[in-house]
């Protein structure tokens, strides 16, 4: 791993802590977030060359604080605030906060004055540390939409007068839906990075799980919070088997299940079993139940696909969406055959959210391979490879296409792109 990549991961982990520290101290979320972005940029340029300082978080807090003070002083429209700014001094040292600033920041970003899309985009930026391009890919929206959305969200939070503190218990449930969606998106970006040379971004999955644990401690009776934590644990448990030593992707059906993290599976399964029994059942609990069924199968061929399809039917009714549709189509293929699944895929691919998405081509390639149309399957694999920005996924999809070319007249042993 290069120094630049190590620094990038460190900065992504520290970003929400530094934003939280500044907002707690200075209160202006908009200006603080901008100042932190400048500090992160300086660190990204200096640290790979000069080395990471002994106290990287303190370094970022100090630099960001100076940027903030400089911005306040140089802004003629804010001259009346110069007297206050003059009293601001960068904090010394790195005193641990009394509360988890990242969690407080998460709840602030999901303020009720914001729309759900704005809450998600802002939190992915401030808490998840994702770039504008990564957020756009995660939300399946144009990149040009994300920047203005984040700016408007910060302005609205500022106008609302929201304070940087944990909301009272009566208000917390209002923000849970957005918080859960954000945490899930952060986790997904870490579990299957949308771009770059690595399939996994462990710092993101670890942060998402950590924050979800914190949230569950705050809301122990919320079934969907527990369901999301269970889903993350059951999914992340496959991580040790998802890549080869060279970083190549290993699809679910080919994974060495003895390498799965059994303590995480046991914890996730226990969580989802308990919440399903308590009801009502929500989308995260259903997805956790699907992950638990996969975890129960000692071998891929022992997977209870009819049960998984039934759970996807429930999920489609409770929370329809493009990725739910695609994943369900794979289950349809395993239960009713690839031809039936191809028919459903043709209809699904007309959805604007899926048009041009590489996963549609990847699923189509898999289904075409199952029905024996090798040439069409190869073309679809190559199309999917061109459309994804993930290098490991490109390599996997091209290897599938190459396998179909290498042994003409014989069926290859393709496996579902699900992993």
C-alpha positions as CSV (number, residue, x, y, z in Angstrom):
1,X,0.0,0.0,0.0
2,X,1.4,3.4,-1.0
3,X,1.9,6.3,1.5
4,X,-0.8,8.3,-0.4
5,X,-3.3,5.5,-0.1
6,X,-2.6,5.1,3.6
7,X,-2.9,8.8,4.1
8,X,-6.2,8.8,2.2
9,X,-7.6,6.2,4.5
10,X,-6.5,7.9,7.6
11,X,-7.9,11.3,6.5
12,X,-11.2,9.6,5.7
13,X,-11.4,8.2,9.2
14,X,-10.4,11.4,10.9
15,X,-12.6,13.8,8.8
16,X,-15.8,13.4,10.8
17,X,-14.0,13.7,14.1
18,X,-12.3,16.9,13.0
19,X,-15.6,18.4,11.7
20,X,-17.3,17.4,14.9
21,X,-14.6,19.0,17.0
22,X,-14.8,22.3,15.1
23,X,-18.6,22.4,15.1
24,X,-18.7,21.7,18.8
25,X,-16.2,24.5,19.4
26,X,-17.3,27.2,16.9
27,X,-20.9,26.2,16.0
28,X,-21.0,27.2,12.3
29,X,-21.3,23.9,10.5
30,X,-21.0,25.4,7.0
31,X,-17.8,27.3,7.7
32,X,-16.3,24.5,9.8
33,X,-16.9,21.9,7.1
34,X,-15.2,24.1,4.5
35,X,-12.2,24.7,6.8
36,X,-11.8,21.0,7.4
37,X,-11.9,20.3,3.7
38,X,-9.0,22.8,3.2
39,X,-7.1,21.1,6.1
40,X,-7.6,17.7,4.6
41,X,-6.3,18.9,1.2
42,X,-3.2,20.3,2.9
43,X,-2.6,17.0,4.7
44,X,-3.2,15.0,1.5
45,X,-0.4,17.0,-0.1
46,X,2.1,17.2,2.8
47,X,1.8,13.9,4.7
48,X,2.8,11.5,1.9
49,X,6.0,13.6,1.5
50,X,6.8,14.8,5.0
51,X,5.3,11.9,6.9
52,X,2.2,11.6,9.1
53,X,2.5,13.8,12.3
54,X,2.6,12.2,15.7
55,X,-0.9,13.5,16.4
56,X,-2.7,13.6,13.0
57,X,-6.1,14.6,14.4
58,X,-4.6,17.4,16.5
59,X,-2.8,18.6,13.4
60,X,-6.0,18.7,11.3
61,X,-7.9,20.4,14.1
62,X,-5.2,23.1,14.4
63,X,-4.9,23.7,10.7
64,X,-8.7,23.7,10.2
65,X,-9.2,26.1,13.1
66,X,-6.6,28.5,11.6
67,X,-8.3,28.3,8.2
68,X,-11.6,29.1,9.9
69,X,-10.3,32.1,11.7
70,X,-8.6,33.4,8.6
71,X,-11.8,33.0,6.6
72,X,-13.8,34.9,9.2
73,X,-11.3,37.7,9.3
74,X,-11.0,38.0,5.5
75,X,-14.8,38.0,4.9
76,X,-15.8,41.7,4.7
77,X,-19.4,40.7,5.0
78,X,-18.7,39.3,8.4
79,X,-16.6,42.1,9.8
80,X,-18.8,42.4,12.8
81,X,-17.7,38.9,13.8
82,X,-14.0,39.8,13.8
83,X,-14.1,40.6,17.4
84,X,-15.3,37.1,18.1
85,X,-12.9,35.6,15.7
86,X,-10.0,37.4,17.3
87,X,-10.8,35.5,20.5
88,X,-10.8,32.2,18.8
89,X,-7.5,30.3,19.2
90,X,-6.7,27.0,17.8
91,X,-7.2,24.3,20.4
92,X,-4.0,22.9,21.7
93,X,-3.4,19.1,22.0
94,X,-6.1,16.6,21.3
95,X,-8.3,16.3,24.3
96,X,-10.9,13.5,23.9
97,X,-14.5,14.9,23.5
98,X,-17.0,14.1,26.2
99,X,-19.3,12.5,23.6
100,X,-18.8,10.7,20.3
101,X,-18.6,13.7,17.9
102,X,-19.0,11.5,14.9
103,X,-22.4,10.3,16.2
104,X,-23.5,13.8,17.1
105,X,-22.4,15.0,13.7
106,X,-24.4,12.2,12.1
107,X,-27.6,13.2,13.9
108,X,-27.0,16.9,13.0
109,X,-26.6,16.1,9.4
110,X,-30.0,14.3,9.5
111,X,-31.7,17.4,10.9
112,X,-35.5,17.5,10.2
113,X,-35.2,20.8,8.3
114,X,-33.4,18.9,5.5
115,X,-35.0,16.7,2.9
116,X,-34.0,13.0,3.0
117,X,-31.7,13.3,-0.1
118,X,-30.0,16.3,1.4
119,X,-29.5,14.5,4.7
120,X,-28.0,11.5,3.0
121,X,-25.6,13.6,0.8
122,X,-24.5,15.8,3.6
123,X,-23.8,12.9,6.0
124,X,-21.9,10.9,3.4
125,X,-19.7,14.0,2.9
126,X,-19.2,15.1,6.5
127,X,-19.4,11.8,8.4
128,X,-18.5,9.2,5.7
129,X,-15.8,11.3,4.2
130,X,-16.9,10.4,0.6
131,X,-16.0,12.7,-2.3
132,X,-18.7,14.3,-4.4
133,X,-18.1,11.7,-7.2
134,X,-18.4,8.8,-4.8
135,X,-21.6,10.2,-3.3
136,X,-23.0,10.6,-6.8
137,X,-22.3,6.9,-7.6
138,X,-23.6,5.8,-4.2
139,X,-26.9,7.6,-4.7
140,X,-27.1,6.9,-8.5
141,X,-27.5,10.6,-9.3
142,X,-25.4,12.9,-11.5
143,X,-22.3,14.4,-9.9
144,X,-23.6,17.9,-10.8
145,X,-26.5,17.3,-8.5
146,X,-24.5,16.4,-5.4
147,X,-22.4,19.6,-4.9
148,X,-25.3,22.1,-4.9
149,X,-27.3,19.7,-2.7
150,X,-24.6,19.6,-0.1
151,X,-24.2,23.4,-0.2
152,X,-27.9,24.0,0.3
153,X,-28.1,21.5,3.1
154,X,-25.3,23.3,5.0
155,X,-27.0,26.6,4.5
156,X,-30.3,25.3,5.7
157,X,-28.7,23.8,8.9
158,X,-27.1,27.1,9.6
159,X,-30.4,28.9,9.1
160,X,-32.2,26.5,11.4
161,X,-30.0,27.5,14.3
162,X,-29.4,23.8,15.0
163,X,-26.9,23.2,17.8
164,X,-24.1,20.7,17.9
165,X,-25.5,18.3,20.5
166,X,-27.3,15.0,20.7
167,X,-31.0,15.7,20.1
168,X,-33.3,14.9,23.0
169,X,-34.8,11.4,23.1
170,X,-38.2,12.6,21.7
171,X,-36.6,13.9,18.5
172,X,-34.2,11.0,17.8
173,X,-36.7,8.7,16.2
174,X,-37.5,11.3,13.6
175,X,-34.0,11.1,12.3
176,X,-33.6,7.4,12.4
177,X,-34.7,6.6,8.8
178,X,-32.2,9.0,7.2
179,X,-29.5,8.0,9.6
180,X,-29.9,4.3,8.8
181,X,-29.9,5.0,5.1
182,X,-26.7,6.9,5.4
183,X,-25.0,4.3,7.4
184,X,-26.0,1.6,5.0
185,X,-24.7,3.6,2.0
186,X,-21.4,4.2,3.8
187,X,-21.2,0.5,4.6
188,X,-21.9,-0.5,1.0
189,X,-19.3,1.8,-0.4
190,X,-16.8,0.1,1.9
191,X,-17.9,-3.4,1.1
192,X,-17.9,-2.9,-2.6
193,X,-16.0,0.3,-3.5
194,X,-17.6,2.0,-6.5
195,X,-14.2,2.9,-8.0
196,X,-10.5,2.5,-7.5
197,X,-8.0,-0.4,-7.3
198,X,-9.4,-2.1,-4.2
199,X,-12.6,-3.9,-3.8
200,X,-12.8,-3.3,-0.1
201,X,-12.5,-0.1,1.9
202,X,-12.4,-1.6,5.4
203,X,-12.2,1.8,7.1
204,X,-15.7,2.6,5.8
205,X,-17.3,-0.6,6.8
206,X,-15.7,-0.5,10.2
207,X,-16.9,3.1,10.7
208,X,-20.4,2.2,9.6
209,X,-20.6,-0.7,12.0
210,X,-19.1,1.3,14.8
211,X,-21.7,4.1,14.4
212,X,-24.6,1.7,14.0
213,X,-23.5,0.0,17.3
214,X,-23.6,3.5,18.9
215,X,-27.0,4.2,17.5
216,X,-28.4,0.9,18.7
217,X,-27.1,1.7,22.2
218,X,-29.2,4.9,22.0
219,X,-32.2,3.1,20.5
220,X,-32.1,-0.5,21.8
221,X,-35.8,-1.2,21.1
222,X,-35.7,0.0,17.5
223,X,-36.0,-3.2,15.3
224,X,-34.6,-1.5,12.1
225,X,-31.5,-0.2,13.9
226,X,-30.9,-3.8,15.1
227,X,-31.8,-5.1,11.7
228,X,-29.2,-2.9,10.0
229,X,-26.5,-3.8,12.5
230,X,-27.3,-7.5,11.9
231,X,-27.2,-7.0,8.1
232,X,-23.8,-5.3,8.3
233,X,-22.4,-8.0,10.6
234,X,-23.7,-10.9,8.4
235,X,-22.4,-9.2,5.2
236,X,-19.1,-8.1,6.5
237,X,-18.5,-11.6,7.9
238,X,-17.8,-12.7,4.2
239,X,-15.0,-10.2,3.8
240,X,-12.1,-12.6,4.5
241,X,-13.2,-14.8,1.6
242,X,-14.2,-12.1,-0.9
243,X,-10.8,-11.4,-2.4
244,X,-7.8,-13.5,-3.4
245,X,-4.3,-12.6,-2.2
246,X,-3.8,-10.5,-5.3
247,X,-7.0,-8.5,-4.6
248,X,-9.2,-10.3,-7.2
249,X,-12.9,-10.6,-6.5
250,X,-14.3,-14.0,-5.4
251,X,-18.0,-14.3,-6.1
252,X,-20.3,-15.6,-3.4
253,X,-20.7,-19.1,-4.9
254,X,-16.9,-19.6,-5.0
255,X,-16.0,-18.3,-1.6
256,X,-14.3,-20.5,1.0
257,X,-17.0,-20.4,3.6
258,X,-14.7,-21.7,6.3
259,X,-13.0,-18.3,6.2
260,X,-16.2,-16.4,7.0
261,X,-16.2,-14.7,10.4
262,X,-18.4,-17.0,12.4
263,X,-18.6,-14.8,15.6
264,X,-19.9,-12.0,13.4
265,X,-22.4,-14.4,11.8
266,X,-23.6,-15.6,15.2
267,X,-24.0,-12.1,16.5
268,X,-25.9,-11.0,13.4
269,X,-28.1,-14.0,13.3
270,X,-29.0,-13.6,16.9
271,X,-29.9,-10.0,16.4
272,X,-32.1,-10.5,13.4
273,X,-33.8,-13.5,15.0
274,X,-34.7,-11.5,18.1
275,X,-36.0,-8.5,16.1
276,X,-38.0,-10.5,13.6
277,X,-39.8,-12.1,16.6
278,X,-40.5,-8.8,18.1
279,X,-41.9,-7.1,15.0
280,X,-42.9,-5.0,13.1
281,X,-40.6,-6.1,10.3
282,X,-38.8,-3.5,8.1
283,X,-36.5,-3.6,5.1
284,X,-33.2,-3.9,7.0
285,X,-34.5,-6.8,9.0
286,X,-35.6,-8.5,5.7
287,X,-32.2,-8.0,4.1
288,X,-30.5,-9.3,7.3
289,X,-32.8,-12.3,7.1
290,X,-31.6,-12.9,3.5
291,X,-28.0,-12.6,4.6
292,X,-28.6,-15.1,7.4
293,X,-30.1,-17.6,4.9
294,X,-26.9,-17.4,2.9
295,X,-24.8,-17.7,6.1
296,X,-26.7,-20.9,7.0
297,X,-25.6,-22.7,3.8
298,X,-22.4,-24.6,4.4
299,X,-22.0,-24.9,0.6
300,X,-23.3,-22.6,-2.1
301,X,-25.4,-25.4,-3.6
302,X,-27.2,-25.9,-0.3
303,X,-28.6,-22.3,-0.3
304,X,-32.3,-22.1,0.3
305,X,-33.2,-20.0,-2.7
306,X,-37.0,-20.4,-2.4
307,X,-36.8,-18.9,1.0
308,X,-34.5,-16.1,-0.3
309,X,-36.9,-15.4,-3.1
310,X,-39.8,-15.2,-0.7
311,X,-37.9,-12.7,1.4
312,X,-37.1,-10.7,-1.7
313,X,-40.8,-10.6,-2.5
314,X,-41.5,-9.2,0.9
315,X,-38.7,-6.7,0.5
316,X,-39.9,-5.6,-2.9
317,X,-43.3,-4.9,-1.4
318,X,-41.9,-3.1,1.7
319,X,-39.1,-1.1,0.1
320,X,-39.0,-1.4,-3.7
321,X,-35.8,-0.1,-5.4
322,X,-33.5,-0.8,-8.3
323,X,-31.0,-2.9,-6.4
324,X,-33.7,-4.9,-4.7
325,X,-35.1,-5.6,-8.2
326,X,-31.8,-6.8,-9.5
327,X,-31.0,-9.0,-6.6
328,X,-34.4,-10.5,-6.6
329,X,-34.0,-11.4,-10.3
330,X,-30.9,-13.5,-9.4
331,X,-33.1,-15.3,-6.9
332,X,-35.7,-15.8,-9.6
333,X,-33.1,-17.4,-11.8
334,X,-32.1,-19.9,-9.1
335,X,-35.7,-20.9,-8.4
336,X,-37.5,-20.6,-11.7
337,X,-34.7,-20.7,-14.2
338,X,-32.6,-18.2,-16.1
339,X,-35.0,-17.7,-19.0
340,X,-37.7,-16.4,-16.6
341,X,-35.2,-14.1,-14.9
342,X,-34.1,-12.7,-18.3
343,X,-37.7,-11.7,-19.0
344,X,-37.9,-9.9,-15.7
345,X,-34.5,-8.2,-16.4
346,X,-35.7,-6.9,-19.7
347,X,-38.5,-5.1,-18.0
348,X,-36.4,-3.9,-15.0
349,X,-33.7,-2.4,-17.3
350,X,-36.2,0.2,-18.5
351,X,-36.1,1.8,-15.1
352,X,-34.2,5.1,-15.4
353,X,-32.2,4.3,-12.2
354,X,-30.8,1.2,-13.8
355,X,-30.3,2.4,-17.4
356,X,-26.6,2.1,-18.2
357,X,-25.7,0.6,-14.8
358,X,-23.0,-2.0,-15.0
359,X,-24.8,-4.4,-12.7
360,X,-27.6,-4.8,-15.1
361,X,-25.1,-6.0,-17.7
362,X,-23.4,-8.2,-15.2
363,X,-26.6,-9.9,-14.2
364,X,-27.6,-10.2,-17.9
365,X,-24.3,-11.8,-18.7
366,X,-24.7,-14.3,-15.9
367,X,-28.2,-15.2,-17.0
368,X,-27.2,-15.5,-20.7
369,X,-24.4,-17.8,-19.6
370,X,-26.8,-20.0,-17.7
371,X,-29.1,-20.4,-20.8
372,X,-26.0,-21.2,-22.9
373,X,-25.8,-18.1,-25.1
374,X,-22.1,-17.7,-24.8
375,X,-21.5,-15.0,-27.3
376,X,-24.2,-12.7,-25.9
377,X,-23.0,-13.4,-22.4
378,X,-19.4,-12.5,-23.3
379,X,-20.5,-9.3,-24.8
380,X,-22.5,-8.4,-21.8
381,X,-19.6,-9.2,-19.4
382,X,-17.4,-6.9,-21.5
383,X,-20.0,-4.1,-21.5
384,X,-20.3,-4.4,-17.7
385,X,-16.5,-4.3,-17.3
386,X,-16.4,-1.0,-19.4
387,X,-19.1,0.6,-17.2
388,X,-17.8,-0.1,-13.7
389,X,-15.0,2.0,-12.2
390,X,-14.0,-0.7,-9.8
391,X,-10.7,-2.3,-11.0
392,X,-11.3,-5.7,-9.2
393,X,-14.8,-5.9,-10.7
394,X,-13.4,-5.0,-14.1
395,X,-10.9,-7.8,-13.8
396,X,-13.5,-10.3,-12.7
397,X,-15.9,-9.5,-15.5
398,X,-13.2,-9.6,-18.1
399,X,-12.1,-13.0,-16.8
400,X,-15.6,-14.3,-17.2
401,X,-15.7,-13.0,-20.8
402,X,-12.3,-14.6,-21.4
403,X,-13.4,-17.9,-20.0
404,X,-16.3,-17.9,-22.5
405,X,-13.9,-17.3,-25.4
406,X,-11.3,-19.8,-24.3
407,X,-13.4,-23.0,-24.5
408,X,-15.9,-22.6,-27.4
409,X,-18.7,-25.1,-27.4
410,X,-18.6,-25.9,-23.7
411,X,-20.4,-24.2,-20.9
412,X,-18.2,-22.4,-18.4
413,X,-18.9,-22.5,-14.6
414,X,-20.0,-18.9,-14.2
415,X,-21.3,-17.8,-10.9
416,X,-23.7,-15.1,-9.8
417,X,-22.1,-11.6,-9.7
418,X,-23.6,-11.4,-6.2
419,X,-20.9,-11.4,-3.6
